[in-house]
Amino acid sequence: MTLADALAAGHVRVIPGTRVDVDEFGDDGLGVVTADDLDDPAAIGTRRVDQLGFAQAHPSAALTRSGDVVFRTSRSPRAWVDHSGSHVVVYPARVLRITPGDPGGLVPELVAADIAAGAAVSSGWRRCQVRVVDPAQVAPLRAVLAAASATREQLQDRIDRLDRMTALLADAVAARAVTLNDAPHR
């Protein structure tokens, strides 16, 4: 189905990002998602805004909810699923919120992947084709995808630690602080 069809059927709605001034950013408060953060999801939440100050400056702004898809289409399409919610989305990024009572078989992780695949830029994001699954399969699929994501994060952490250890060993051998023997490796 296209996102336009999903919108028309009420399976999803679009929430615009909020125009936030640079001087509103600080070290504490609500996590922020900018269009640039979507290039590196690990950076999401490093910028923050004071919750009370934000609420006063932007009384009609909506925070994300768990399962929201934050996306952008300019430059290159990117999307990220907010699993925790309560983030401030900064314009030009926007939010797609799947209707909990009538998701129409939409799965946030699939919608995000389909937007990021690139169709959203070439023909307009509303024409983006998104995959739809049997509604009875939404929850089991999301559980499997969450488990796969957690495993990927654990493996990436191990790879990062291995890379650091390898670099440290190479530096130690180069500095002659460590000597290796010629024993065969297993």
N, C-alpha and C positions, 0 to 999 in steps of 0.2 A: 504494500500500500504506500502511497505517497504521504508525506507529512501534511499536505493540503487535505487529503482525504481523512487522515486521522484527526485533524483540527475540525473539519466539517462534521465528523461523526461524534465529536466530543470525547475522543479517547485521549486527547492531549490538549494542553493550552500553552501559550507562549507568555512568558513574563519578561518584560524588558529589564536590562541591567540598569543600574542607578548611576547617574553622573556624580562622581565623587571627586572633590577637589584634593589635590596632592597634599595640602596641609591638614587634611583630615586623617591621614595615615599616622599610626603610632606603633608602639610596641605591645600594647595590651588591648584586649577587647575581642571583637568578632573577627574571625578569619575572613580574608578578602580573596576573591577570585577575579583576576583581570583576564582580558583576551590574551595577553602575553603569557600569563601563567599556564595557559592550556598547552603551550609548547613543552613545558616541563612541569608536569603535575606535582612533582616533589616540592616545587616552590609555592604551591597553593597554601595559603594561610601564613606565610612568612610576613606578609603585610597585614596589618590589623587596623581596625577602627574602634574608637571608644563606643560602646553600646549605647549609652545614654545620649552622647553627643550626636551619634548617627541617627537615632530615633527622633531627636529634636530637629535636626537639619533635613531629614528625609522621612516625614511622617507616613507617607504612602508607600514607601519602599517595602518590598517583600524579601524575606530571607529564604534561602533554599530549604527544602525538606529532603529527608532521606529518599534517595531514588531519583532525584531531579537530575536532568541532563543539562549541564552548562555547556554552551557551544558558541562558536564564532564561525563566520564564513569568509570574512575578509582576509586577504593575503593567501592563506591556505586554511582549509577547513580543519577544525579541531573540536573535540568534544570530550567531556569528562563526566563520569557519574559521581555525584556527591552521595556517599554512603552514610555520612553522619548528619548532614543538614546544618542549618544555622550559619551559613556563609552569606556574605554580602557579594553580589555579583555586580561588577563594574562595567558600565556601558563601554564599548559596543558588544560585549558578551551578553548573552541572553540565556534564559532558562526554558527548557521544555519540561513541563510537569505532566506526567502520565496520570490520568484520572484513576484513582484507586478503585472506585466502584465499577468502572467500565474501561479497563485498559485495552480492550480489543485485541489482546494477544501481543501487545507491545512489551518488550523487555528493555529496560533502560540501557543495559550494557550493549545490546544489539543496536539500539537506536544510535548510541554514541559511536559505535564502530562504523555504522553505515554513513553517518554524517562525516566522520573522519576519512572515509574512503574516497571522498572527493566529489561526489555527484552534487553536493550542496552548492558548490561554487559555480560550476559550469552552467547549471540550469536554474539557479535560484533555490534556496534552501527548502521552500515549500514543495518543490518538485522532487526532492530527494526521496528515493525509494528506500523504505525501511522494511526489514524482515518482520514477519508476524508469525507467532507460534500458537498452537492450540492453547487456549486459556488455562486448561488444566496442567499444562507444562511450564507455565511461567514461573511458579515458585520453585519446582524442582530444578529447572534450568538455572535460575538465579543462585540457588544453593551450590550447584556444581561450579558455576562460574566464580563464585566467591571463594570456594576451596582452591580452585586452580589459581586464582589471583594471589591468595595467601601463600601457596607453594611457590609461585613465581617470585614473590617478594623474599621468601626465605632463601631460595636459590640465588637470587641477585645479591643478597647480603653475603652469602658464602663466597660468591665470585669476587665481590668487592674486597672481602677480607683476604682471600687468596692473592689477589692482585697487589694489595698492600704488603703482604708477607713476602711475595716474590720480589717486589721492588726493594724492600728492606734487606733481604738476603743478597741481592745483586749489589746494593750499595756497600754492605758489610764486606763482601768478598773483594770488591774493587778497592776498598780502603784498607784491605789486608787485616781487617779486624777479625775475620773468620776465614778458616782454611777448610776446604772440602777435600775429602779423600776420593779415591777412584773406585770405591766399592760399587758393585752393580746395583741398580735401582730395581725395586720390585713393584 
